[in-house]
């Protein structure tokens, strides 16, 4: 069913999954955070998959490498948002740890993917 190159990439699929997990997570944040932390977290995590896909379409390896770099930075921003949510008691330690571990796993996948395309 996949017609685009990036849809076959496991790293893109994992980024999409983590984005949906974060969407569910932010639904429990206080309403006052709708335009702040919730929005920032969703923009950051969505940017990971968006940059993977943009880099994969007809790009040279250096160009794709640049977009993977953007995805890595967006994932770092996502993790910082998770820390903020934990500090503000919007998520418990168990939820934080699960999403933190998933983010760490995705970061390792992104780094390995970037090294492969160099």
RANORDA-V900597 format. One record per residue. RES is the residue in one small letter. PSI is psi in whole degrees, -180 to 180 (999 if undefined). D_LAST is the distance of its C-alpha to the last C-alpha in Angstrom with 2 decimals. Layout:
# RANORDA-V900597
res:RES psi:PSI d_last:D_LAST
res:RES psi:PSI d_last:D_LAST
This chain:
# RANORDA-V900597
res:x psi:-29 d_last:28.47
res:x psi:135 d_last:24.89
res:x psi:-18 d_last:24.43
res:x psi:143 d_last:21.22
res:x psi:-44 d_last:17.80
res:x psi:-25 d_last:17.04
res:x psi:-21 d_last:20.36
res:x psi:-13 d_last:19.21
res:x psi:123 d_last:16.40
res:x psi:-37 d_last:17.94
res:x psi:-37 d_last:16.15
res:x psi:-43 d_last:17.81
res:x psi:-43 d_last:21.04
res:x psi:-39 d_last:21.14
res:x psi:-40 d_last:20.62
res:x psi:-44 d_last:23.45
res:x psi:-45 d_last:25.62
res:x psi:-36 d_last:25.23
res:x psi:-42 d_last:26.14
res:x psi:-38 d_last:29.30
res:x psi:-42 d_last:30.14
res:x psi:-35 d_last:29.92
res:x psi:-44 d_last:32.09
res:x psi:-41 d_last:34.72
res:x psi:-46 d_last:34.48
res:x psi:-19 d_last:35.12
res:x psi:-18 d_last:38.13
res:x psi:-3 d_last:40.01
res:x psi:156 d_last:39.38
res:x psi:152 d_last:42.47
res:x psi:-31 d_last:43.23
res:x psi:-16 d_last:42.98
res:x psi:2 d_last:39.21
res:x psi:-43 d_last:38.70
res:x psi:7 d_last:37.63
res:x psi:-103 d_last:36.13
res:x psi:-42 d_last:34.21
res:x psi:-48 d_last:34.20
res:x psi:-43 d_last:32.88
res:x psi:-42 d_last:30.25
res:x psi:-43 d_last:29.02
res:x psi:-39 d_last:28.88
res:x psi:-40 d_last:27.07
res:x psi:-49 d_last:24.42
res:x psi:-37 d_last:23.85
res:x psi:-33 d_last:24.06
res:x psi:-27 d_last:21.41
res:x psi:-56 d_last:18.86
res:x psi:-38 d_last:19.36
res:x psi:-42 d_last:19.91
res:x psi:-35 d_last:16.58
res:x psi:-47 d_last:14.74
res:x psi:-41 d_last:16.93
res:x psi:-39 d_last:16.72
res:x psi:-26 d_last:12.97
res:x psi:-15 d_last:13.26
res:x psi:104 d_last:16.04
res:x psi:28 d_last:15.47
res:x psi:154 d_last:12.52
res:x psi:164 d_last:9.99
res:x psi:-45 d_last:6.25
res:x psi:-38 d_last:6.84
res:x psi:-44 d_last:9.95
res:x psi:-40 d_last:8.95
res:x psi:-39 d_last:6.85
res:x psi:-43 d_last:10.23
res:x psi:-34 d_last:12.29
res:x psi:-37 d_last:10.89
res:x psi:-42 d_last:11.83
res:x psi:-42 d_last:15.16
res:x psi:-41 d_last:15.61
res:x psi:-43 d_last:15.22
res:x psi:-38 d_last:17.77
res:x psi:-36 d_last:20.02
res:x psi:-38 d_last:20.07
res:x psi:-39 d_last:21.12
res:x psi:-40 d_last:23.81
res:x psi:-46 d_last:24.89
res:x psi:-39 d_last:25.46
res:x psi:-39 d_last:27.47
res:x psi:-38 d_last:29.55
res:x psi:-43 d_last:30.22
res:x psi:-43 d_last:31.50
res:x psi:-42 d_last:33.71
res:x psi:-39 d_last:35.07
res:x psi:-45 d_last:35.95
res:x psi:-31 d_last:37.61
res:x psi:6 d_last:39.63
res:x psi:34 d_last:40.69
res:x psi:-23 d_last:39.32
res:x psi:149 d_last:37.66
res:x psi:171 d_last:38.84
res:x psi:-38 d_last:37.02
res:x psi:-46 d_last:36.40
res:x psi:-42 d_last:34.74
res:x psi:-49 d_last:32.70
res:x psi:-40 d_last:31.52
res:x psi:-49 d_last:30.62
res:x psi:-33 d_last:28.49
res:x psi:-47 d_last:27.02
res:x psi:-42 d_last:26.04
res:x psi:-40 d_last:24.60
res:x psi:-41 d_last:22.55
res:x psi:-42 d_last:21.36
res:x psi:-44 d_last:20.40
res:x psi:-38 d_last:18.47
res:x psi:-44 d_last:16.70
res:x psi:-38 d_last:15.63
res:x psi:-43 d_last:14.48
res:x psi:-43 d_last:12.41
res:x psi:-42 d_last:10.81
res:x psi:-41 d_last:10.22
res:x psi:-44 d_last:8.88
res:x psi:-42 d_last:6.38
res:x psi:-32 d_last:5.43
res:x psi:-34 d_last:5.73
res:x psi:-1 d_last:3.82
res:x psi:999 d_last:0.00
